[in-house]
Amino acid sequence: MAALKKLATVALSVSLLTGGAAVLAPAASAAGSDCSTYDQGAEVDGNGINFRSGPSTSYASKGLLYNKDQLALYCKSGSWYKAKLTKRSKGGLKAGTTGWIRQDMIKFHLAG
């Protein structure tokens, strides 16, 4: 019986720690995001740029982007844009892959 209580306590502790980690992770839908007004083309301006799973460096990289990889921007959170690759990236990410990239790592396409 005492072993069962210890096991239950350990299981509860692990559950709380795991849940706590999820709560501490930053939210992808950050308070300052504006996802309704962006529909703009852009290209990567640099090499070996992380394409992240959320709008900060604390999020995991989905892969690397390289100079002139093509993006469609559709959401902004602070200085980060949520984007979709319009073509396969030079780093091997599939067309249609979505991720986040910092504003200073892109060049905007001019409307023509």
NUBAZA-676625 format. One record per residue: residue in three letters; x, y, z of N, C-alpha, C in turn. Coordinates in steps of 0.2 Angstrom, whole numbers, padded with zeros to 4 digits, always signed. Example, Ala and Ser with C-alpha at 12.3 -4.5 7.8 and 13.67 -1.06 7.14 Angstrom:
ALA+0066-0028+0039+0062-0022+0039+0066-0016+0039
SER+0064-0011+0035+0068-0005+0036+0064+0000+0039
END
This chain:
MET+0004-0006+0000+0000+0000+0000+0004+0006+0000
ALA+0010+0006+0004+0014+0012+0004+0018+0013-0003
ALA+0019+0008-0006+0022+0008-0013+0018+0011-0018
LEU+0011+0009-0017+0006+0012-0021+0005+0020-0021
LYS+0006+0022-0014+0005+0029-0013+0011+0033-0016
LYS+0017+0030-0015+0023+0033-0018+0023+0033-0025
LEU+0020+0028-0028+0020+0028-0036+0015+0033-0038
ALA+0009+0034-0034+0004+0039-0036+0007+0046-0035
THR+0011+0047-0030+0014+0054-0029+0019+0055-0034
VAL+0023+0050-0036+0028+0052-0042+0024+0053-0048
ALA+0019+0049-0050+0015+0050-0056+0012+0057-0056
LEU+0009+0059-0050+0006+0066-0050+0011+0071-0051
SER+0017+0071-0048+0023+0075-0048+0025+0076-0056
VAL+0026+0070-0059+0028+0071-0066+0022+0074-0070
SER+0016+0073-0069+0010+0076-0072+0010+0083-0071
LEU+0011+0085-0065+0012+0093-0064+0018+0096-0067
LEU+0023+0093-0067+0029+0096-0070+0028+0096-0078
THR+0026+0091-0081+0024+0091-0088+0019+0097-0090
GLY+0014+0097-0086+0009+0102-0087+0012+0109-0086
GLY+0016+0110-0081+0019+0116-0079+0023+0119-0085
ALA+0027+0114-0088+0031+0116-0094+0027+0118-0100
ALA+0021+0115-0101+0017+0117-0106+0014+0124-0105
VAL+0013+0126-0099+0010+0132-0097+0016+0138-0098
LEU+0022+0136-0096+0027+0141-0097+0029+0143-0104
ALA+0028+0138-0109+0029+0139-0116+0026+0145-0118
PRO+0029+0150-0122+0025+0156-0125+0020+0154-0130
ALA+0015+0157-0130+0009+0156-0134+0011+0158-0142
ALA+0009+0154-0146+0010+0156-0153+0005+0162-0155
SER+0000+0162-0152-0005+0167-0154-0004+0173-0149
ALA+0002+0176-0149+0004+0181-0145-0001+0187-0145
ALA-0002+0191-0139-0007+0196-0139-0006+0201-0144
GLY+0000+0203-0146+0001+0208-0151+0000+0206-0159
SER-0002+0200-0160-0002+0197-0167-0008+0200-0171
ASP-0007+0201-0177-0012+0204-0182-0012+0199-0188
CYS-0017+0195-0188-0017+0190-0193-0022+0191-0199
SER-0025+0197-0198-0030+0198-0203-0028+0203-0209
THR-0023+0206-0208-0021+0211-0213-0015+0210-0218
TYR-0012+0204-0216-0006+0203-0220-0007+0197-0226
ASP-0005+0199-0232-0006+0194-0237-0001+0197-0242
GLN+0006+0196-0240+0011+0199-0244+0017+0194-0246
GLY+0020+0195-0251+0025+0190-0253+0032+0193-0250
ALA+0036+0189-0249+0043+0191-0247+0048+0185-0248
GLU+0054+0187-0247+0059+0182-0248+0064+0182-0243
VAL+0068+0177-0241+0073+0177-0236+0079+0181-0238
ASP+0081+0185-0233+0087+0189-0234+0093+0186-0230
GLY+0096+0181-0231+0101+0178-0227+0102+0171-0228
ASN+0107+0168-0225+0108+0161-0226+0108+0157-0219
GLY+0105+0151-0219+0105+0148-0213+0100+0151-0207
ILE+0094+0154-0210+0090+0157-0205+0085+0152-0203
ASN+0084+0152-0196+0079+0147-0193+0072+0149-0195
PHE+0068+0144-0197+0061+0144-0198+0058+0141-0192
ARG+0055+0145-0188+0053+0143-0181+0046+0141-0180
SER+0044+0137-0175+0037+0135-0174+0033+0140-0170
GLY+0036+0145-0168+0033+0151-0165+0036+0157-0165
PRO+0034+0163-0163+0036+0170-0164+0042+0172-0159
SER+0047+0168-0158+0053+0170-0154+0058+0164-0154
THR+0064+0166-0152+0069+0161-0152+0069+0156-0147
SER+0064+0156-0143+0063+0150-0138+0059+0145-0141
TYR+0056+0146-0147+0053+0140-0151+0058+0136-0155
ALA+0056+0130-0156+0061+0125-0160+0061+0128-0167
SER+0066+0126-0170+0067+0127-0178+0064+0121-0181
LYS+0060+0123-0187+0058+0118-0191+0063+0116-0197
GLY+0068+0120-0198+0073+0119-0203+0076+0126-0204
LEU+0080+0126-0209+0084+0132-0211+0082+0135-0218
LEU+0081+0141-0218+0080+0145-0224+0086+0148-0227
TYR+0086+0149-0234+0092+0152-0237+0090+0158-0241
ASN+0095+0162-0243+0094+0168-0247+0089+0167-0253
LYS+0084+0171-0254+0079+0171-0259+0074+0165-0259
ASP+0074+0161-0253+0068+0156-0252+0062+0161-0252
GLN+0056+0158-0255+0050+0162-0256+0045+0161-0251
LEU+0042+0166-0248+0037+0166-0243+0031+0170-0244
ALA+0026+0168-0241+0019+0171-0241+0018+0173-0234
LEU+0018+0180-0232+0017+0182-0225+0010+0183-0224
TYR+0007+0180-0218+0000+0181-0217-0002+0183-0210
CYS+0003+0184-0206+0002+0186-0199+0008+0189-0196
LYS+0007+0194-0191+0013+0197-0188+0012+0197-0180
SER+0017+0196-0177+0017+0196-0169+0023+0199-0167
GLY+0023+0206-0165+0029+0209-0164+0033+0210-0170
SER+0040+0208-0169+0044+0208-0175+0044+0202-0179
TRP+0040+0197-0178+0040+0191-0181+0034+0190-0186
TYR+0035+0187-0191+0030+0185-0196+0028+0178-0197
LYS+0022+0176-0197+0020+0169-0198+0020+0169-0206
ALA+0023+0164-0209+0024+0163-0216+0023+0156-0218
LYS+0022+0156-0225+0021+0149-0228+0026+0149-0234
LEU+0030+0144-0235+0035+0143-0240+0030+0142-0247
THR+0032+0146-0252+0028+0145-0258+0031+0140-0263
LYS+0037+0139-0262+0041+0134-0265+0046+0130-0261
ARG+0048+0124-0262+0052+0120-0258+0059+0125-0257
SER+0061+0125-0250+0066+0129-0248+0073+0126-0250
LYS+0078+0130-0251+0085+0127-0252+0087+0123-0247
GLY+0084+0123-0241+0086+0119-0235+0082+0112-0235
GLY+0078+0112-0240+0074+0105-0241+0067+0105-0237
LEU+0065+0111-0235+0058+0111-0232+0053+0111-0238
LYS+0047+0107-0237+0042+0107-0242+0038+0113-0243
ALA+0036+0115-0249+0032+0120-0251+0026+0119-0247
GLY+0023+0125-0244+0017+0124-0240+0019+0124-0232
THR+0025+0123-0231+0027+0123-0224+0026+0129-0220
THR+0023+0130-0215+0022+0136-0211+0027+0137-0205
GLY+0029+0143-0204+0033+0144-0198+0034+0151-0197
TRP+0038+0153-0192+0039+0160-0190+0046+0162-0192
ILE+0047+0169-0194+0053+0171-0196+0053+0179-0194
ARG+0059+0181-0191+0060+0188-0189+0060+0193-0195
GLN+0057+0198-0194+0056+0204-0199+0063+0206-0202
ASP+0068+0206-0198+0075+0208-0201+0078+0203-0205
MET+0075+0197-0206+0078+0191-0210+0074+0191-0217
ILE+0070+0195-0219+0066+0195-0225+0066+0202-0229
LYS+0065+0201-0235+0064+0207-0240+0057+0206-0242
PHE+0053+0212-0242+0046+0212-0244+0046+0213-0252
HIS+0042+0209-0255+0040+0210-0262+0036+0217-0263
LEU+0038+0221-0268+0034+0227-0269+0028+0225-0274
ALA+0023+0228-0272+0017+0227-0276+0018+0230-0283
GLY+0016+0227-0288+0018+0230-0295+0012+0230-0299
END
